[in-house]
Amino acid sequence: MKENEKINPLGTAPVPKLMASFAIPSIIGMLVSALYNIVDQLFIGRGVGTDGNAATNIAFPFSTLCIAAALLLGIGGASCFNLTMGRGDSKRAAYFAGNALTFLAGIGVVISAITLIFLTPLLKLFGSPEDILPYAKDYVAVSAIGFPFLIFSTGGGHIVRADGSPTMTMLLNLTGAIVNIVLDAIFVLGLDWGMKGAAAATVIGQVVSSVMVLLYIRKFKTVKLTAKHFVPQLKTISRICAIGMASCFNQLAIALVQVVLNNSLKHYGGLSIYGDTEPLAVAGIVMKVNMIVFSIVIGLSQGAQPIQSFNYGAKNYKRVKSSYILAIAIGGGISVVAFILFQLIPKQILGLFGTGTDTYFDFGCKFFRTFLFFTWLNCIQPISSTFFTSIGKPVKGVFLSLTRQIIFFIPILLILPKFMGIDGILYTGPICDFLSGIVAAAMTIYEFRVMTKMSAQKQEV
């Protein structure tokens, strides 16, 4: 173990330097992933209009489900790889990387097939009004073809980063995003292909990123990957899924919340002055703009993951704590800036995505200012959830990933609007952000105390 610490900078290099080298590329990669959806929304808003924006909101749970699968295997495989390397077992670590990549390739095909077979009933389940359904079908029917590439490139990027190549992860995501942006402009605005054009641009960008992952796998740095490492092993994939479950559940919870939220907005919007389409369009924009902030936070947590996993495996608990505290400090600062922008210029942000009626902008400003009121506190839960996953405690990570979206959000979302109408939906967000932040902070403080005791016992020995 000591020999491994000397040759691996994760165990010896300054934590701030490591965080910069791992977190910055990870943040850029996550921002690029968020931009895939936002860029489509920008071009669709200007090329198709409010109905198109509403349709992308209906389609959003599909991409979230794909990201959930990618994180299950990508984060799970990366964490297992780094934990095992931290213990000095490079032979075993190679199987975690290979098996994760194999299952990433397979699960994307399954999700794509299910989506295409049950497209219309799924879109209705996700809250699509009848007048929005044709736009949503055009978009998802094409984008579903790219689901295998979305999952493989996203999950594979985590494996690449775990191999000590965070810059490569950033580049493969950035390249795909640039391709998407250029083709969006050509297909949507230039050729007037509408929803199908935006989806096609996204798929082509994902294919390019996937090819880059495949090329990298051939020259893995820290271990040599051979054919035997890609052969599925039940014990290996079970451990990967157990470790990656927290990140996966977090995304599944987001997808479920989005479905319930869409249906609530359609129902209570129809009972209000806003109608059933404008609230859906607004929510899609607000949630995706917030995803920019959330992507930075997730990028920080993913950047800290290799540091936390390796050093926890090597019993360097001080370095584990330092990486977590640094991630929280930076994430908190970014979240405060976002809070100020959401409170001061919500109308200007909405205006980037096209025009709308007075009621559209009125609801949009209220959504930004109320629903995202505790944005400044929202960094604690995702960073803490990934932290527990990184140190090999997936049950706690899964629990934290469920607190905001499932344990708090859905019950409150189902209750408040019954008394407050559509305003009840707006107040659900800040209540859940506050409660989940408190729970995450309490659990992490307790875990820090446990590590302090373990560190003291190590010194006594």
N, C-alpha and C positions, 0 to 999 in steps of 0.2 A: 504493500500500500504506500509506504513512504517513497519507494522508488517511483511509483506512478505519480505521486504528488509533485515530485521534482520535475518530471518531464511534461506534466500537463499544467498549463498556466491557470486552469480553473482552480487549482489548489494553492497557487503561489502569487499570482499577479494581483496588484491592487484592485479591490472590488470596484471602485468608481471607474477605473480604466476598463475592466471587464464589462461592466454594465454599459459603458459607452459603445464598446465594440460589438456587443451582442444586442443591446436594446435598440440602438439607432437603426440598424438594418431591419430589425424586427418591426419597429414602429413604422418604418417606411413601407415594409411589406404589408402590414395590416392596413395602413392608409390606402395603399394601392388596391387592396381587396375591397375596401369600402368605396373607393372611387369607381369600381366597376358598376355598382348600383347607382351611385350618384351621377356619374357621367350619363348613363342611360336616362336617368330622370331629367337631367338638364336638357338633353337633346329632345327627349319625348315631350317635355313641357312646352318647348318652343315649336316643335314640329307637329305635334298631335294635339296638345292642349290639356285641360284639366282632366278629361276622361282618360287620357293616356297616363297621367300621373296616378290617378286612382287605380288603374289596372296594374301598374308596377307595384303598388302597395299590396294588392291582392296576390301578386306573384312572389312577393318577398319571402314568405315562409318556405318556399321551395329551395331558394338559395341558402336559407338558414339551416334547413335540414341537411343539405349537402355539406355545409361547413361543420355541422355537428358530427357527421360521419368522418370528415377529414381530421377533426381534432381528436376524436376517439382514438384513431389509429396513429395520427401524426404526433400529437402531444404524448399519448401513451407510449408509442414506440421511442420517441426522443427521450422521455423521462427514464424509461427502463434502460435505454442505451447508456445514458449518462450516469445513472445510479450504479450500473454494473461496471462501467469503466472506472468509476470512483473507487470501487472495491477491488480494482485491479484484475478483473476477469474479462479481458478483451475477447476471448474466444466465445463466451456466452453472449456478449454484447452484440456481436455480429448477427446472431439469430433474431434479436429484437428488431434490428434495422431491416433485415431482409423480409421477415414475416409481415411487418407493418406495411412495407411497400407492396407486397403481394396482395394483401387484403384491401389496400387502398384502390388498387386497379379493379378488383372484382366488385366491390360494393357500389361503385359508381354506375356500373352497367345495370345492376339490379334496380337502383333508385330511378334511373332513367327510364327503364322499361315500365315500371309501375306507374310513373308519372304519365307517360304517353298513353298507356292503356286506360287509365281512369282519369283523364285530364278534366273533362267537364264536371263530373261530380266532385272532384277535389277542389276545383275553383269555386264552386257553389258552397262547399263546406268552409272554404277560407273566407267567405263573406262577400262574394262578388254579386252586385246587383245585376239584373238582367241586361241593362243598357251598357254595362261595362264588360260583360262576359266576352263579346267578340274581340275586344282589344286584349284582354288577358289571355285568351286562347292563342291569338296570333303570337304573343310574346313568349309564352311558356312552351308552346309546341316546338319552337325553334331552340330556345335556351336549354330545354331538356336534353337535346342531343349533346350538349356540352357538359352535362353533369359529371360524366366519368373523368373528363379533363379538369374540371373545377376541383373535384375531390382529390385527384392524384397530384395536381400541382400544389394545392394548399397543404395537404398532409405531407407530401414529399418535401416541401420546403422546410418543415419542422425537422425532418430527418437530416436534411442537408445542414441546417443550422447546428444540430446536435453533433455533427461531424466536425464542428469548428469552422464552418464556412457561412457565417451570418451575412456577409456581403453578397455571396452567391444567391442566398435566399432572397435578398432584397432585389438583386438584378433580375431574377427570373420573374418575380412579381411585377417589377417596374416595366420590364419589356412587354409583358402581356397587356398591361394597362395602357401603355403608349399605343400599341397596335389597336386596342379597343377604341381609344379616343379618336385616332385618325380615321378609323373605319366608321365610327359613329357619325362623324361629320359628313363622310362621303355617302353612306347608306341612307341616313335619316334626312339630312338637309339637302344633300346634293342629288341623290337619286329618288328621294321621296318614298322610301320603302317603309316608313312608319315603324310600327312596333316590331315587325319581323326584321327590319334592317338593324334596329338597336340590338336585338337578341343575337343576330348573326355576327355582329361586330364583337360582342362579348365572347361568343363561342370560339371564334378564331383567335382571340387573345389568349384564351385558356389553353387552346391547343399548342400555341407557341411556348407557353410556360411549361407545359407537360413535357414537351420535347427537350427542353433545357434540363429538367429534372432527370430524365432518362440518360442524357449525355453525362451528367455529373456522376450518376450511380456507377458508371463504368470505372471511375477513378476515385473511389472513396478514399479518404486520407488516413483516418486513424486505425481502421481495420480493413482487411481485404474481403470484399463480398464475393462469394462464389455461388454457384447454382444451388448448393445444399442449403444455404442460408435463406433462400426464398421458398423452400418447400414448407408448407403449412405444418405447424406443430401446435397441438391443442393447448399444451401447458404454456407455451410462449405467447400465443395470441390471447389466451385467457388473462395472463398477467398484463399484457399491453392494454386490453380493454378495461381491466380493473383500475389501472393507473389513469387511463385517459377518460374514464367515465365522468369525472367532475366537469371537465371542459366540454364534453359531449352533452351532458345534461344541461349545462348552462345555455347552450345553443338550442337544444330541444325545448327548453323552457321558454326561450325567446320566441321560438316558432309558435308554440302553443299560445303564449300571451298575444302574439300578433293575430292569430286566428280569432281568439275570443275578443280582442280589441276591435278587429275589423267588423265582426258581427254586431258588437255593441254600438259602434259608431254608425253602422248602417241603420240599426233599429232606432236608437235614440236621436240620431241625426234626422231621421224621417219624421220624428215627432216634434222637431224644433224648426226654427226659421232657416236653418242651414241646409236642410234636405239630406239625402242619403249619400250623395256623391262628393260634395265639397269636404265634409269631415274626413272621408277616406283619402282624398287627395292631399289634404293638409297633413294628416297623420303620417302618410308615407314620406313626405318631405321632412317633417320634423324628426322622425325616427332615424332617417338616413343621415341627416345633418348631425344628429347626436352620435351616430355611429362613428363620425370622424373623431370625436372626443374619446368614445369608447375604444376605438381602434388604437389610439395612442396608449391608453391605459392597458389594454390587452397586450400591446407590443412591449410595454415595460415589464409586465408579468412574465411574458414569454422570454424576454431577454434575460430576466433573472433566473429563469428555470434551470438552465445548465449549471449555473453557479450554485444554486441551492441544492440541486440533485447531487452533483459531484461532491460538494463539501459536506453534505449531510451523510453521504456514504462514507466519506473519509473522516467523519466525526469532528470536522472543523466548524463547530456550531456558531462561533463568533462571526464567521464569514457569511453563514446562512442568514443570520439576523441583519447584518449590515446591508446585504443585497435587498432584503425585504423593506427595510426602513428607507433606503434610497429610492426604491420604486414608489413607495407611498408618498414621499416628499415631492418627487417630480410630478407624479400623477395628480396629487392634490393641487399643485400650482397650476397645471394645465386646466384642471377642472374649474378652478376659480375664474380663470380668464374666460372660459366658455360660458360660465354662469353670467358674467357681466355682459357678454355679447348677446346672449339670449334675452336678457332683460332690456337691453338698450336699443337693439336694432333688429327685432324679429321681422318687421315688415320688409326691410331691405333684404334680409336673407331669403324670405319667401319670393321676393321679386326676381331673384336670380333664376327661378324655375318657371318663369312665364307670368302671364297676366291672370287676373281673376276679378270677381265681383267684390263689392264692399263687404258683404257677409263672409266671403272667403278669407279676406285679409283680417277681418275682425276675429274670426275663429282661430286663424293661424297665429295671431299675436297672443291670444289667450292661451293657446296650447303651448307655445314656447315658454311663456312666462310662468305658467302654473304647473304644467306637467313636469317641466325640467327644473323646478325651483331648487331641488337638492342635488343638482348636477355636481356641485362642488364636493359632495360627500360620497358620490357614487363610485369613486375609485377604490374604496376600501374592500368592497365585496369581491370583485373579480380578481384583484391582486392576491387577496387572502385565499380564495378558492384555489388558484393556481399554485400558491405557496404550499398548501397542504398536499396537493397532488405531487409536487416536486420532491417533497421529503418522504414520499411513499406512504401517505395516509389518505387514500382515496375516499374513504367513507366520509371523513370530515370535509374533504373537498367537494364531494357530491352534495352533502347537506347544505353547504354554503352556496353552491351554485343554484340550489332550489329555493333558497330563502326569499329572494326578492320576487322572482317571477311566479313561482308556484305557491309557496306557503303563504305569502302575503298578497301578491298582486291579484291573482284570479279571484279569491274570495272577496276582497274589497271591491274589485271591479264589478262583481256580480251584485253587490249590496248597495253601494253608494248611489249609483244612477237611479235606483228605484225611488230614492228620496229626493235626489237633486237633479235628475234628468241628465242631460249630456255634460253638465258641469261636474257631476260626480265622477265621470271618466277622467276629467282633468286633474282632480284632486287625488286620484288614486296613485298617480306617479310619485309625488313627493312623500306621501305617507310611507310607501313601500321602500323608497330609497333611504329614508331615515331609519326605519326599523332594521333593514338588512345591514346597513352600515354599523349600527350598534352591535348587532350579533357577531359580525365578522371581527370587529375590534376586540370584543370580549374573548372570543375563541383564540385569536392570535396572541393576545397578552398571556393567556394561560399556557399556550404552547411554548412561548418564550421562557416562561418560568420553568417548564419541564426541561428545556434544553440547557438552561443555566445549571440545573441540578445534575444533568448528565455530564456537562462539562466539568463540574466540580469533582464528580466521581472519577472521571477520566484522569484528572490531575493527581488525585490521591493514589491511583494505581501506578 
